[in-house]
Amino acid sequence: MNEVSSIDTILVNFSISESDFLGLLKMRHTRIKESGDPADTVYSKDVKISLVLSDGSLYDQPGRFNFANRQVDPETGTIMFQAAFSNPNKILRPGQFARIKLILEEVENGLLIPQRCVKELQGIHQVYAITANNEIELRNVKMGVKVGGMWMVENGLKPGESVVFEGLNLVRPGQKVQPEKVEIPQELKIFNSYLISYG
């Protein structure tokens, strides 16, 4: 007996954490408030969905949102989404693993720092910035959307400024330091992998 299936359209299931989902809702509500567009049509058009294949290449067909699960998985604390991709050349196959790349908004000159650099106390976000004199300065910052293990800084830091990444509990304002630049760990920037299902 043969199994007949169609792979003209491939569906990709992926999940995001509840906290990330709430962050996306907050960003969307801010956009609606700024634009005065209750339907948020501009924002919806700006969303871009891409598929990164296992060899690192970018799939040449854009994706579109298919649906979002209405509930949070109590075991994982995540919400499942599904995107659909046209598959005219039959490159995609059910059972493959791929990575979803979502561009919700393009921010010119956006500034991202690792989330671990940020201290939060009673709703106030702070970082230990390093001045030109190599002194520690506790700086209030306004944070935006989280991207992977990174966090966008909306106000309080300028491009090129340095912040403490390791040993936050060992420094204090006014302290002289000899900073060493470190590379941001890859795990803070990687995508999650998702299973491709039948279309």
C-alpha positions as CSV (number, residue, x, y, z in Angstrom):
1,M,0.0,0.0,0.0
2,N,1.3,3.4,-1.0
3,E,0.9,6.6,1.1
4,V,-0.1,9.7,-0.9
5,S,0.8,13.1,0.4
6,S,1.3,16.6,-1.0
7,I,4.4,18.6,-0.3
8,D,3.5,21.6,-2.5
9,T,3.1,23.6,0.7
10,I,5.2,22.7,3.8
11,L,4.1,23.6,7.3
12,V,6.6,24.5,10.0
13,N,5.7,24.2,13.6
14,F,7.6,26.3,16.1
15,S,7.2,27.5,19.7
16,I,8.0,30.6,21.6
17,S,8.1,31.1,25.4
18,E,5.2,32.7,27.2
19,S,7.5,35.6,28.2
20,D,8.6,36.2,24.6
21,F,5.0,36.1,23.5
22,L,4.0,38.7,26.1
23,G,7.0,40.8,24.9
24,L,5.8,40.6,21.3
25,L,2.2,41.6,22.3
26,K,3.6,44.6,24.2
27,M,5.7,45.7,21.2
28,R,2.6,45.3,18.9
29,H,0.4,47.4,21.3
30,T,3.0,50.1,21.4
31,R,3.1,50.1,17.6
32,I,-0.7,50.4,17.4
33,K,-0.7,53.3,19.9
34,E,2.0,55.1,17.9
35,S,0.4,54.5,14.5
36,G,-3.2,55.0,15.5
37,D,-4.1,52.0,13.4
38,P,-6.3,49.6,15.4
39,A,-5.9,46.8,12.8
40,D,-2.1,47.3,12.8
41,T,-2.0,46.7,9.0
42,V,1.4,48.3,8.6
43,Y,3.0,46.2,11.3
44,S,1.4,43.0,9.8
45,K,2.9,43.8,6.4
46,D,6.4,44.4,7.9
47,V,6.6,40.9,9.4
48,K,8.9,38.7,7.4
49,I,9.3,34.9,7.9
50,S,12.3,33.1,6.5
51,L,13.5,29.5,6.8
52,V,17.2,28.7,7.4
53,L,18.0,25.2,6.1
54,S,20.3,22.7,7.9
55,D,23.3,23.7,5.7
56,G,22.9,27.3,6.8
57,S,21.4,28.5,3.5
58,L,18.3,30.7,3.3
59,Y,15.3,29.1,1.7
60,D,14.3,31.2,-1.3
61,Q,10.5,31.2,-0.6
62,P,9.0,33.6,2.0
63,G,6.7,32.2,4.7
64,R,3.4,33.3,6.1
65,F,1.7,32.8,9.4
66,N,-0.8,29.9,9.4
67,F,-2.1,29.9,12.9
68,A,-1.1,30.2,16.6
69,N,-2.2,27.8,19.3
70,R,-4.8,29.4,21.7
71,Q,-3.2,28.0,24.8
72,V,0.2,27.8,26.6
73,D,1.6,24.3,26.9
74,P,1.7,23.7,30.7
75,E,4.7,21.4,30.5
76,T,7.0,23.6,28.4
77,G,5.5,27.1,29.1
78,T,5.5,27.7,25.3
79,I,3.0,28.6,22.7
80,M,3.0,26.8,19.3
81,F,2.9,28.7,16.0
82,Q,2.8,27.4,12.5
83,A,4.1,29.0,9.3
84,A,3.5,27.8,5.7
85,F,6.1,27.8,2.9
86,S,5.5,27.2,-0.7
87,N,7.7,24.3,-2.0
88,P,7.7,24.5,-5.8
89,N,11.0,22.7,-6.2
90,K,10.3,20.1,-3.6
91,I,13.4,21.0,-1.6
92,L,11.6,20.7,1.7
93,R,10.6,17.3,3.0
94,P,8.5,16.3,6.1
95,G,10.7,15.4,9.0
96,Q,13.5,17.8,8.1
97,F,14.8,20.2,10.8
98,A,15.1,23.9,10.0
99,R,15.4,27.2,11.7
100,I,12.7,29.9,11.6
101,K,13.9,33.5,11.2
102,L,11.3,36.2,12.0
103,I,11.8,39.9,11.3
104,L,9.0,41.7,13.2
105,E,10.5,45.1,12.8
106,E,13.7,46.6,11.4
107,V,15.2,49.1,13.7
108,E,17.9,51.3,12.3
109,N,21.0,51.5,14.5
110,G,19.4,49.3,17.1
111,L,21.6,48.5,20.1
112,L,21.5,45.0,21.6
113,I,23.3,43.8,24.7
114,P,23.2,40.4,26.5
115,Q,20.3,40.1,28.9
116,R,22.7,38.9,31.6
117,C,24.2,42.4,31.7
118,V,21.0,44.0,32.9
119,K,19.9,44.3,36.5
120,E,16.3,44.8,37.4
121,L,15.0,46.2,40.7
122,Q,11.4,47.2,41.2
123,G,10.9,47.8,37.5
124,I,14.0,49.8,37.0
125,H,16.6,48.4,34.6
126,Q,20.3,49.2,35.1
127,V,23.7,48.2,33.7
128,Y,27.2,48.7,34.8
129,A,28.7,50.9,32.1
130,I,32.5,51.5,31.8
131,T,33.5,55.1,31.3
132,A,36.4,56.4,29.1
133,N,38.4,56.5,32.4
134,N,37.8,52.8,33.0
135,E,35.5,53.6,35.9
136,I,32.3,51.7,36.7
137,E,29.1,53.7,36.4
138,L,25.7,52.4,37.3
139,R,23.4,53.5,34.5
140,N,19.6,53.5,34.2
141,V,18.5,52.2,30.9
142,K,15.2,51.8,29.1
143,M,14.9,48.3,27.6
144,G,12.9,47.2,24.6
145,V,12.2,43.9,23.0
146,K,14.2,40.7,23.8
147,V,15.9,38.9,20.9
148,G,17.1,35.5,21.8
149,G,19.5,36.0,24.7
150,M,19.9,39.7,23.8
151,W,17.9,42.7,24.8
152,M,17.4,46.0,22.9
153,V,18.4,49.2,24.6
154,E,16.1,52.0,23.8
155,N,17.7,54.7,25.9
156,G,20.6,55.1,28.3
157,L,23.5,53.7,26.3
158,K,25.2,54.8,23.1
159,P,26.8,52.7,20.4
160,G,30.4,51.9,21.3
161,E,30.0,52.1,25.0
162,S,31.0,49.1,27.1
163,V,29.1,47.3,29.8
164,V,30.1,44.7,32.4
165,F,29.4,41.2,31.1
166,E,31.0,39.0,33.8
167,G,31.2,39.6,37.6
168,L,28.3,42.0,38.0
169,N,28.3,41.2,41.8
170,L,32.0,42.1,42.1
171,V,31.9,45.7,40.9
172,R,30.5,48.9,42.3
173,P,30.0,52.5,41.0
174,G,33.3,54.5,40.9
175,Q,35.5,51.4,40.9
176,K,38.5,51.5,38.6
177,V,38.8,48.4,36.4
178,Q,40.9,47.0,33.6
179,P,38.3,45.9,31.1
180,E,38.9,43.1,28.6
181,K,36.6,42.8,25.6
182,V,34.9,39.5,25.2
183,E,32.9,37.9,22.3
184,I,29.2,37.5,22.9
185,P,28.7,33.7,23.4
186,Q,27.1,32.1,20.3
187,E,24.3,30.5,22.4
188,L,22.9,33.9,23.1
189,K,22.5,34.5,19.4
190,I,21.4,31.2,17.9
191,F,18.0,30.3,16.5
192,N,15.9,27.4,17.8
193,S,15.4,24.4,15.5
194,Y,11.9,23.3,14.4
195,L,10.4,20.2,12.9
196,I,8.9,20.4,9.4
197,S,5.5,18.8,9.1
198,Y,3.3,17.9,6.2
199,G,1.6,20.6,4.2
